Amino acid sequence: MADKSLFRPALTRMMAYAPGEQPPPGKFIKLNTNENPYPPPPAVVDAIRGAAGGPLNRYPDPMATAFRRAAAERLNLPGPDWVLAGNGSDEILTLLVRGFVGEGQKLRLPYPSYILYRTLADIQGAAWEQVAFDDDWSLPEAFGNSDEDLRLVLLPNPNSPSGTVVSPNRVSQLADSLDCPLIVDEAYADFAEDNCLDLVQQNQRIMVTRTLSKSYGLAGIRFGFLVAQPDVIAELAKIKDSYNCDALSIAAATAAMGCSGWLSEVQEKMNATRSRLAERLSDLGFDVVPSQANFVWCRHPNGKHQQLYEFLKNNQILVRYMQFPDWGDGLRISVGTDEQINACLMLIERYLA
Ligand SMILES: *Cc1c(COP(=O)(O)O)cnc(C)c1O
């Protein structure tokens, strides 16, 4: 047992963040962490092989310039200086909290949403404040209230675990009513109908984070990025590790930006599977929230979510059981391949029969 008095009090007080289970490969059909069920684009794998044959004795480009150029082009941004690359978007979120929220200050997040934001506040010795979504997963006005200690507002959009979205119009209004940065975490935006990238050019306080983990099937390489105005990017770059992204992941992410054909195919396939999953669950009596992400949030009137999770796990299918204090529980099921979703649905039918 470590001597607790050696650590900062903020650290000893906090709870560790618990990511979804990652069992050894092969044993389970994994529908619990919103990974892509399809392997990444072949061009990306080639790029990693190419980079592995490169000068690995040399440090990588500290700013991942090749990636920033490719991303700016792909996303129609004014230039590469609007992009900051990170070791997963989780690192970008860490930089944002570190950069904007001081000890004793506060960040805000909607509830239920991405619990990691709270962990990042805890690490910083900062406070967090949750504003509950309305019953239909829209945001109450209070989400846009400004107050003196509030230094950062984080909004996953599409949200997890619901898969619901807040419109760019509403995001823009929220940003206008706040006097701190509003981070739109677009981890799932590639599965959605709209996104907030254009807003970044209109308002310096709106920033968008993206990841290659979900839509590009690259959770294993750890790459995400921030889109913000160049002055903001330059400030935040001061606090990142000098070499936060390695040569292999930079090569992979740069190649991924050229795979728009692959991406639209996968988007189409997964969105079709998502509709089928949602419809069937709804036929089976679940309350299903219309999702614009690669997962579906559902609750059954019988309330046996944890039991169903256990039943599926005993039958080699992992979904995410989530329980939110003062709110309730439910299951988040990631969109897998059609075969995986069929297998999952068959078991759910069997459980309910
Ligand atoms: C998965 C996820 C991330 C993390 O993405 P990485 O790039 O893998 O770190 C960030 N935000 C939300 C809401 C997510 O679901």
The ligand as an SDF file (V2000), in Angstrom:
LIG
                    3D

 15 15  0  0  0  0  0  0  0  0999 V2000
  -14.0640    7.1130  -27.2200 C   0  0  0  0  0  0  0  0  0  0  0  0
  -14.2620    8.5170  -26.7680 C   0  0  0  0  0  0  0  0  0  0  0  0
  -13.1830    9.3910  -26.6660 C   0  0  0  0  0  0  0  0  0  0  0  0
  -11.7580    8.9110  -26.6730 C   0  0  0  0  0  0  0  0  0  0  0  0
  -11.1890    8.7440  -27.8510 O   0  0  0  0  0  0  0  0  0  0  0  0
   -9.6570    8.3340  -27.9640 P   0  0  0  0  0  0  0  0  0  0  0  0
   -9.2280    9.1170  -29.1410 O   0  0  0  0  0  0  0  0  0  0  0  0
   -9.6400    6.8660  -28.1750 O   0  0  0  0  0  0  0  0  0  0  0  0
   -8.9260    8.7520  -26.7290 O   0  0  0  0  0  0  0  0  0  0  0  0
  -13.4220   10.7190  -26.3520 C   0  0  0  0  0  0  0  0  0  0  0  0
  -14.6750   11.1580  -26.1020 N   0  0  0  0  0  0  0  0  0  0  0  0
  -15.7380   10.3360  -26.1520 C   0  0  0  0  0  0  0  0  0  0  0  0
  -17.0870   10.8600  -25.8590 C   0  0  0  0  0  0  0  0  0  0  0  0
  -15.5520    8.9900  -26.4730 C   0  0  0  0  0  0  0  0  0  0  0  0
  -16.5860    8.1590  -26.4550 O   0  0  0  0  0  0  0  0  0  0  0  0
  1  2  1  0
  2  3  1  0
  2 14  2  0
  3  4  1  0
  3 10  2  0
  4  5  1  0
  5  6  1  0
  6  7  2  0
  6  8  1  0
  6  9  1  0
 10 11  1  0
 11 12  2  0
 12 13  1  0
 12 14  1  0
 14 15  1  0
M  END
$$$$
